[in-house]
Amino acid sequence: MENTRMPGRRKLLKTGVAFGAMALLPLPRFHRQVFAAGTSEITVLSDGNLVLPLDFSYPDIAPEILAPFVAVDGVMPDVLTPDCNVTLYRDGDRLVLFDVGAGDNFMASAGQLGASFEEAGIDPSEVTDVVFTHAHPDHLWGLVDDFDELVFSEAKFHINRVEWDFWSNPETVDLMEDARKSFAVGAASRLERIGDGITLFEPGSEVVPGVEAVASYGHTAGHTSFMIHRGSDPVFITGDAITHPNISFAHPEWPTGSDHDRDLGAATRKVLLDRLANEKAMIIGYHLPNPGEGRVETEGAAFRFVSN
């Protein structure tokens, strides 16, 4: 079932400008190293945060039911402000970036990845591989700068074949309702820029050495998460399969307004949480509280997120 309530880029931009300029919320740390051993390390870089209307994020859940999970001092917020955590994985001479942030043309509160690279002392030209979870604006639009030049000019690019086919299809934009058309146009134009340098992969494949592609469809047609295998303590890059530190875990069955296929997205969350709780893998969630790292534990018939 396709979501028909995705706000258009104009509405999101206006919301981002209005709330992103407010100094009420502290900005997350630009970068944090979450693992280092030998020649391998994982660093989380901040791209800022989004500002999303609450009734967009969970349009089918009544406010009184949402309240225990989102209210602050008994007051329901009008918006949610999820962080944007971009994972950078170094393994020897390979430097792998998972998603590229929103860039400057999506939302005023996001697009800080360049500053994060600078603070971390890393030049974007050092990135050898860019691996995409999916092609929504906050994960893809940072591919190019203000001059329409590739930011990660020396990198090889990797994306799920289903995701590539969906957003590259010229008929996709015509099949979408108005609120999604700008997302389709933006994705197609950016993916076209890297068409000659893209590698398409299938679920279960090793995208780069030690990194397994895990199908997590529903949020988008070919949304993919990734397991970084490193000994007995793997790290799972969730992308947007798991997005809220309370709701996604306590009620994975609740549909979210950002999922392309809400029923499949909910089923995918449950499967992933079962696996992650059993395997006790560390996770890094793109929209979990900065820096997004923690683990999944069972709690009754549901789950909970335990930050590290």
N, C-alpha and C positions, 0 to 999 in steps of 0.2 A: 504494500500500500504506500503510495508516494505521499510525502508530506506536502500539504498545500498551504501551510501557514508560515513558511519561511519568509522573514521580513526582507524586503529588497535592500540593495546596497545603500540606497539613499537614506532609508529609515535608519539602518545601522550606523551609517556615517554620522547622521545628525545626533543619534543617541550617543555615539562615541565622543563626538565633539563636546556635547553638553556635559557629559559626566566625566570624560577623560581629562578635561581641564581642571576638574575639581581636586583640591589638595586634601580631600577628606580621608583618602586611603593611601597608606604608604606604598611606594613602588617596591616590588620584590627585588631581591639582590640580583645583580646582573648575571653573575655566574657562581657556580658552586661545584667543586669536585666531589663526586659521590663515591668514587672508587678509584684506587690506583694500586697496581701490583706489577712489578717488573716494567715491561714496555707497554702495558695496557692501562688505560684510564678512561673513566666516563665523567664527563662534565655536563652539567645542565646550564644552558644559557637562557636568559629570559628575553622574550619578545614583548614584554609588557603584559597587558590583560585585555580581555574583551569587556564590553558592557552590553548585556543582553536583557531585554524586558523579561520579567518573570513569566508573564503570560505567554511568551514565545517559547521559553525553555521547557515549560511543563503545561501545555495548553489544556490538557484533558484532566488535570488533577485539581480538585477544589482547593482554594486557599487555606481553608481550615485543616485540610489534610496535609498540605505542604508545610504548614506553620512549624511543627516540631523540628523540621529539618533545616529551615532557612531563616526563621525569625530571629532577630537579635534583640535581647531584652524585651521580648514580647511584641516587637514591632516587625511587621512584615515589610520586606524591602520591595521596591518597585522593579529593581533590576538585580541581576546576578553579575558578578565581576570575576569570572574565572581567569586564572593566570594562564599564560602561554609558555610552556616549558619545552625548549628545544634541546634535544639530546645530541651530544657530540661524543663519539667513541673513537679513541685512538688505540690502535693495535700495531705496534711497530711503526712502519713507514706509512701505514694507511690511516687516514683521518676521515671518519664517516659521520655525516650530518644527517639526522633524521628530521626531515621537513625544513623549510626555509623561512617560516614566519610570514607575517602579513604584508611587509613592505610599507610604503608610505601612502598608499592609495585606498586603504580599506577602512581603518578606524583609528581615531586620534590617539587612543590609549594603547595601541599596539604598534608594531613596527620598530621595536627597539633592539633587534638582533644585531645590527651593526655596532651599536654602542656596547653591547655585551661582548662581541668579539674583540673590540678595542680594549675593554677593561681586562679581558682575559689574556691579552697579549698575543692573540692569534690573528694572522692575516687570512681573510677568506680564500685567498689563492692557495693556501695550504690544504684546503679540503680536497680530498681525492675522490670521494664518492658522496653523492646526495641520494638518500633513499626516502621515498615519499610514502607516507601512510595513506594519503588520499589528496584530492585536488580542490578542497575548499579554500576560500581566500586566505584564511589565517594560517594555512599550512603551505600555500603555493605562491601567493602573490609577491613574496619577498625574493622571488627568483631573479627579478630585474630591478635595477636602480632607477633613479629619476630620469636618466638618459636612455632608458630602455636597453641598457647593457646588462649582460649576465653578471651577477654578483660573484658567483662561484665558477669563474671562467675556466679553471683547470680541472674541474670535477667531471666524473662520469655520473650519469643519472640513471636511477632505477625506479620503476613503478610497476604495479600489478597490471597484467595485460587487460583484465576486465575493466579496471579503472581507466586506463589509457583509452580503450575503445569507447567507453561511455562518453568521456569528456571531449574526445577528438572527433566524434561523430557530428558532422554539421547539422544533422537533423535533431540533435539533442535540445538545442535552444528552442526550436519550434515546438517541441513536445512539452516544454515546461510552462507553468503559469508565470505571470509577470514577475512575481517576487523572486524567482530563481534565475531569470534570464541573464542578469548581470554576472551571476556566478558562472554560468555556462560560457558566456562570452570571454570572461577573464581567464578561465581555465584553458579554453581552447587556444587563445592567443599566446599564452605563456608556454603551454606544452608544444606548440608549433615551433617556438624558439629553440627547443632542445630536441627536436625530432630526429636529427641526425646523430645525436649523442646519447639516445635513450636506450636502455636495456629493459625489455619487458620480461617479467618473471611470473612463475606460477606458484600458488600456495605450496608450502612444503619444500621449496627449493632453498638452496644456500645463496642468498643474494650477494653477499661478500663473505669471505672466509669467517666462519664462526657465527654468522647471523642467519637465522632461519625465518622465512616468511610464514606467517600464520594468518590464514583467512579469518577476517572478522567483519564479514559483510553485514550490511544493514544501514550503517551510518551513511555510507555511499555504496554505489554498486560494487566496487572492488576494494573497499577499505581493507587495509592490511595492517596487522600488528607484527612485532618482530621479537624473537627471542635471541638475545645475545648469550651464546653458550660460553661460559668460562668456568670450567671445573664443576664443583658441586654447588655453586651459587650463581645460577643464571640470572640475567636481568631481562625483564619483559617490557618492551616499549608499547604502550597501549594505544597510542594515537587517541582517537575520539570514541573508541569502543566503550570506555569507562570515563565519565566526565565529572561527576559530582562526588565529593568525599563522603557524603552521607547518603544521598538518595540512590546513587548508582549501586551501592552495596546493600543497603537495607531493603530496597525495592527495585531490583534490576528489571522487574517486569513492567514498571511504569514507562510508558512511551515518552520520548523526548521530541520536542518540536524541530530539532535539527537533523533528525534521522530521515534519510530518504525513504527507507522502508522500516516503519516503526515496529512492526511485528517481528521482523527478522532482527532488527537491532536489539530488541529486548531478549530474544532467544539467544543471540550471540553473547550478550553480557552474562547471562546465567552460565553458559558453557565455559566462558573464559574464567569467571570467578571460581567455578568449581575446580577447574584445572589449576589455577594459581594458588588457591587455598591448599590443595593437595600437594602441589610441588613446592610450596613455600618459597617461590621465586620472588625476588625483589622486583617491584614494578616502578616504572616512571610514567606518570600520567600527564599528558600534554596540558590538561586543564585542571589537574588537581592542585592543591595549594603549593605554591613555589617552595622547594624545587620539584615537587611532584613525586618524591620517592617514598616508598613504604612497602608494606606487605598486606596480603589479604588473609583474613582469618574468618572462620565460620562463626556465626552467632545465631544459635537456634536454627531455624530453617533458612536463614539469610546469611549475610556476611557483614564484615566491617573492615574499614581501612585503618591500618595502624602505621602512622608515619614513623620513619626512622629517626 
